[in-house]
């Protein structure tokens, strides 16, 4: 299957990337043959992929990286690079290609130290592939200092290095960086397109696929998780019950605490799955004695790992909490639609009775105030306000709205 098939509902972006991959292939071929390089090229050394969550920013960047490394014989005969089955495509997509670095973070930010290591890597010539490709999936998490380090590398790129940056919007990236990148804006995929790929690629039953695609409003990753993870479905159902539990102050505070506890439990489960394995692997690498006793001089390394794991748990908790707030926003969006007499694209059809009850009990103005309260909570969490305080303020506002 060609790498472009994974770009769900992104026909315009796919066409742009296909054209750039074709020109990139022609450029490398001309250099290898010592022929004149093409004058007009759609290829450039730095790209910025933006789009709402679930639009497939990282998927697009990975597909482009694979196309740049494609070694299929068909491309030499006029085919579009990105066959999906050659060694270059396969290893790029699985993250094992020697010249494709796929960088993501499970921390709250990407610092100067990590960015400098990437910049040093970017100065190298390709080892086995046609390009040196750096895919930075969380460019919006670069600190200001890290962004300035990256800027220098983009300003003076190595001849065969390509930077592929991903962020929710151009405002999430330093102006000096985005001005030196070619911008590609992805859209939220249509529900039908998401349901179709869940059926074709993941084997999900059509009815289930359409239900989760509609519930997540076209977010591919979340739709897949809802379809395959019973715990995710249970957590979402609990979130959708919250609007009925904020009728008094006690209910508001209890609902807020339960929402925080659910996010904490999710972070704890991830820690149990990942932290123990990481710790044991590091102990073995550092030469731990039988019984787990560590050699002298390794306490600092272990402390650094513990700090990193703690930051990851914090981010996981906040990410889980943010997903819950997105679900809650979608719920009130459905209430607002019913208040305006529309049933078009209702995301939470399974909660229709509750939606109609709240629509009758309030007004469009009160529903908009509740949506604003959820947005204010998300902004507060971004500013590192204590999660419980932010969520309690939100639930009280939902009651008063």
C-alpha positions in Angstrom: 0.0 0.0 0.0 1.5 3.4 -1.0 2.6 5.5 2.0 0.1 8.2 0.9 -2.9 6.0 1.6 -2.5 6.6 5.3 -3.1 10.4 4.9 -6.9 10.2 5.5 -8.9 13.0 4.0 -5.8 15.0 3.0 -5.9 14.9 -0.8 -4.4 18.4 -1.2 -1.5 17.8 1.2 -0.8 14.4 -0.4 -0.6 16.0 -3.9 1.9 18.6 -2.6 4.1 16.0 -0.9 4.0 13.7 -3.9 5.2 16.5 -6.1 8.0 17.4 -3.7 9.0 13.8 -3.4 9.2 13.5 -7.1 11.4 16.6 -7.4 13.6 15.4 -4.5 14.2 12.2 -6.3 15.1 14.0 -9.5 17.5 16.2 -7.5 19.4 13.3 -5.9 19.5 11.5 -9.2 21.0 14.6 -11.0 23.6 15.0 -8.3 24.6 11.4 -8.5 24.9 11.5 -12.3 26.7 14.9 -12.1 24.0 16.4 -14.3 22.6 20.0 -14.0 20.1 20.3 -11.1 16.5 21.1 -11.8 15.9 24.9 -11.7 12.4 24.9 -10.4 11.8 22.4 -7.6 8.9 21.9 -5.1 11.4 20.4 -2.7 12.8 22.4 0.2 15.0 21.6 3.3 12.4 22.5 6.0 8.7 21.8 6.3 6.1 22.6 9.0 3.1 20.3 9.3 0.2 21.9 11.2 -3.4 20.9 11.9 -5.8 20.1 14.7 -5.3 17.0 16.9 -6.1 13.8 15.0 -5.5 15.4 11.6 -2.5 13.2 11.0 0.4 15.6 11.1 2.9 13.0 12.2 1.5 10.5 9.7 2.0 13.0 6.9 5.6 13.7 8.0 6.4 10.0 8.3 4.9 9.3 4.8 7.0 12.1 3.3 10.1 10.8 5.0 9.5 7.3 3.6 8.9 8.8 0.1 12.2 10.6 0.3 14.0 7.3 1.0 12.0 5.2 -1.5 14.2 3.0 -3.6 11.4 1.3 -5.7 12.4 0.7 -9.3 9.0 2.1 -10.3 10.0 5.7 -9.4 12.8 5.6 -12.0 10.1 4.9 -14.6 8.0 7.9 -13.7 6.2 6.5 -10.7 5.6 8.5 -7.5 8.1 7.8 -4.7 6.5 6.2 -1.7 5.6 2.7 -2.8 5.3 1.5 0.8 6.9 -1.9 0.3 10.6 -1.3 -0.6 13.3 -1.3 2.0 13.5 2.5 2.1 9.8 2.9 2.7 9.4 0.0 5.1 12.3 1.0 7.4 11.3 4.7 7.4 7.8 3.9 8.5 8.9 1.4 11.2 11.5 3.8 12.6 14.5 1.6 11.8 16.0 3.5 8.8 19.6 4.7 9.5 18.9 8.1 8.0 15.5 8.9 9.4 15.2 10.2 13.0 11.7 10.2 14.4 11.7 12.4 17.5 8.8 12.5 19.9 8.8 13.4 23.6 6.9 12.0 26.5 8.0 15.0 28.6 6.5 18.4 29.0 9.1 20.1 26.8 12.1 19.5 24.6 15.2 21.2 25.9 18.5 22.7 24.5 20.5 19.5 25.2 18.3 17.2 23.2 18.0 19.8 20.4 21.8 20.2 20.1 22.1 16.4 19.7 19.6 16.6 16.8 21.4 19.5 15.2 24.7 17.5 15.3 23.0 14.6 13.7 21.5 16.8 11.0 25.0 17.9 9.9 25.9 14.3 8.8 25.6 13.1 5.3 23.2 10.2 4.7 24.7 6.9 5.6 22.6 4.6 3.4 19.6 6.6 2.2 19.1 9.4 -0.2 18.4 12.1 2.5 19.1 12.7 6.1 15.5 13.2 7.5 14.7 14.6 11.0 11.0 14.2 12.0 10.2 16.4 15.0 6.7 15.4 16.0 6.4 17.8 19.0 7.9 21.0 17.7 5.4 22.9 19.8 7.2 21.6 22.9 10.5 23.2 22.1 11.7 25.6 24.8 12.7 29.1 23.6 16.3 28.2 24.0 15.9 24.9 22.1 14.0 26.8 19.3 16.9 29.2 18.9 19.3 26.2 18.6 17.1 24.7 15.9 16.8 28.0 14.1 20.6 28.1 13.4 20.4 24.6 11.9 17.5 25.5 9.6 19.2 28.7 8.5 22.3 26.9 7.4 21.1 23.4 6.4 23.4 20.6 5.3 22.9 19.8 1.5 21.0 16.5 2.0 19.2 17.2 5.3 15.5 17.7 5.6 13.7 18.9 8.7 10.0 17.9 9.1 8.4 19.8 12.0 4.9 19.0 13.4 2.8 21.4 15.5 -0.9 22.1 16.1 -0.6 25.6 14.6 1.9 28.0 13.2 1.5 30.1 16.5 3.0 27.2 18.4 6.4 27.6 16.6 8.8 30.5 16.8 8.1 33.1 14.0 11.8 32.9 12.9 11.5 29.1 12.5 8.1 29.0 10.7 9.3 31.8 8.3 12.0 29.4 7.1 9.7 26.4 6.6 7.2 25.5 3.9 3.9 25.3 5.6 1.4 22.5 5.1 -1.9 22.7 6.9 -3.9 19.6 7.4 -7.7 19.5 8.1 -9.8 17.4 10.4 -10.6 14.2 8.3 -14.2 13.5 7.5 -15.9 11.0 9.7 -16.6 8.7 6.8 -12.9 8.6 5.8 -11.8 7.8 9.3 -14.4 5.0 9.6 -13.3 3.6 6.2 -9.6 3.3 7.2 -10.5 1.8 10.6 -12.4 -0.9 8.7 -9.7 -1.5 6.0 -6.6 -1.2 8.1 -7.6 -2.2 11.6 -10.4 -4.7 10.9 -13.0 -2.8 13.0 -16.6 -3.7 12.4 -18.2 -1.0 10.2 -20.9 0.0 12.7 -18.3 0.3 15.5 -15.9 2.2 13.2 -18.6 4.8 12.3 -19.7 5.2 15.9 -16.2 5.9 17.2 -15.2 8.1 14.2 -18.3 10.2 14.9 -17.7 10.3 18.6 -14.2 11.6 18.2 -15.1 14.0 15.4 -12.6 12.6 13.0 -9.6 12.1 15.3 -8.0 9.0 13.9 -5.9 7.9 16.9 -8.6 8.4 19.4 -11.2 6.7 17.2 -8.9 3.6 17.0 -8.3 3.6 20.7 -12.0 3.8 21.5 -12.7 1.0 19.2 -10.1 -1.3 20.7 -9.8 -0.2 24.4 -12.6 -0.9 26.7 -11.1 1.2 29.5 -11.0 4.2 27.1 -14.7 3.7 26.4 -15.5 3.5 30.1 -13.6 6.7 30.9 -15.3 8.6 28.1 -18.8 7.4 29.2 -17.9 8.7 32.7 -17.0 12.1 31.3 -20.3 12.3 29.4 -22.2 11.7 32.7 -20.5 14.7 34.4 -23.0 17.4 33.1 -25.7 15.7 35.1 -23.6 15.6 38.3 -23.0 19.4 38.7 -26.4 20.3 40.2 -24.9 21.4 43.5 -21.6 22.5 45.0 -20.9 19.1 46.5 -21.6 17.3 43.2 -19.2 19.8 41.4 -16.3 19.1 43.7 -16.9 15.4 43.7 -17.0 15.3 39.9 -13.8 17.3 39.7 -12.0 15.0 42.0 -13.1 11.9 40.1 -12.0 13.5 36.8 -8.5 14.1 38.3 -8.4 10.6 39.8 -9.2 9.1 36.5 -6.4 11.0 34.8 -4.0 10.0 37.6 -5.0 6.4 37.2 -4.2 6.5 33.5 -0.8 7.9 34.2 -0.2 5.3 36.9 -1.1 2.5 34.5 1.3 3.8 31.9 4.0 4.0 34.6 3.5 0.4 35.6 3.8 -0.7 32.0 6.9 1.4 31.1 8.8 2.6 34.2 9.6 -0.9 35.6 11.0 -2.1 32.3 13.1 1.1 31.9 14.5 0.8 35.4 15.4 -2.8 35.0 17.1 -2.2 31.6 19.1 0.7 33.1 20.2 -1.4 36.1 21.4 -4.2 33.8 23.2 -1.7 31.6 24.9 -0.2 34.7 26.0 -3.6 36.0 23.6 -4.0 38.9 24.6 -6.8 41.3 22.3 -9.7 42.2 19.5 -8.4 44.4 19.5 -5.1 42.6 22.3 -3.3 44.3 23.8 -0.7 42.1 27.6 0.0 41.6 29.0 3.1 43.1 28.7 6.3 41.1 25.4 5.4 39.4 23.0 7.1 41.9 22.9 10.2 39.7 21.9 8.2 36.6 19.1 6.5 38.5 17.9 9.9 39.9 17.8 11.3 36.4 15.7 8.4 35.2 13.3 8.8 38.1 12.9 12.5 37.4 12.2 11.8 33.7 9.6 9.2 34.6 8.0 11.7 37.0 7.7 14.3 34.3 6.3 11.7 31.9 3.6 10.8 34.4 2.7 14.5 34.8 2.4 14.9 31.0 0.3 11.7 30.7 -2.1 12.9 33.4 -2.5 16.3 31.7 -2.9 14.7 28.3 -5.6 12.4 29.6 -7.3 15.3 31.4 -7.2 17.4 28.2 -8.8 14.5 26.2 -11.6 14.4 28.8 -12.2 18.2 28.4 -12.3 17.8 24.6 -15.0 15.1 25.0 -16.9 17.5 27.3 -16.6 20.3 24.8 -18.1 18.0 22.1 -20.9 17.1 24.4 -22.0 20.7 25.0 -21.5 21.4 21.3 -24.2 18.8 20.7 -26.4 20.5 23.3 -25.9 23.8 21.5 -26.8 22.2 18.1 -30.1 20.8 19.5 -30.9 24.2 21.0 -30.6 25.7 17.5 -32.8 22.9 16.1 -30.1 21.0 14.3 -29.2 17.3 14.5 -26.5 17.6 12.0 -23.3 15.6 12.9 -24.3 15.0 16.5 -21.2 13.3 18.0 -22.7 11.8 21.1 -25.8 10.1 19.7 -25.6 7.4 22.4 -26.4 10.1 25.0 -29.2 11.7 23.0 -31.7 11.6 26.0 -29.3 13.5 28.2 -28.5 16.0 25.4 -32.2 16.8 24.9 -32.8 17.1 28.6 -30.0 19.7 29.0 -31.0 21.5 25.7 -34.5 22.0 27.1 -33.2 23.1 30.5 -30.9 25.8 29.3 -30.4 28.4 26.6 -27.8 28.7 23.9 -26.2 31.6 25.9 -25.7 29.3 28.9 -24.3 26.5 26.8 -21.8 28.9 25.2 -20.7 30.0 28.7 -20.2 26.4 29.7 -18.0 25.8 26.6 -16.0 28.9 27.5 -15.5 27.5 31.0 -14.1 24.3 29.6 -11.7 26.3 27.3 -10.6 28.4 30.3 -9.8 25.2 32.2 -7.6 24.0 29.4 -5.8 27.3 29.2 -5.3 27.2 33.0 -3.8 23.7 32.8 -1.4 25.0 30.0 -0.3 27.7 32.5 0.5 25.0 35.0 -2.4 25.8 37.4 -2.9 23.0 39.9 -5.2 20.5 38.0 -7.7 20.0 40.8 -8.2 23.8 41.3 -8.6 24.3 37.5 -11.2 21.5 37.2 -13.1 22.5 40.3 -13.4 26.1 39.0 -14.7 24.6 35.7 -17.3 22.3 37.3 -18.6 25.2 39.4 -18.9 27.3 36.3 -20.8 24.5 34.5 -23.3 24.5 37.3 -23.7 28.3 37.3 -23.7 28.6 33.5 
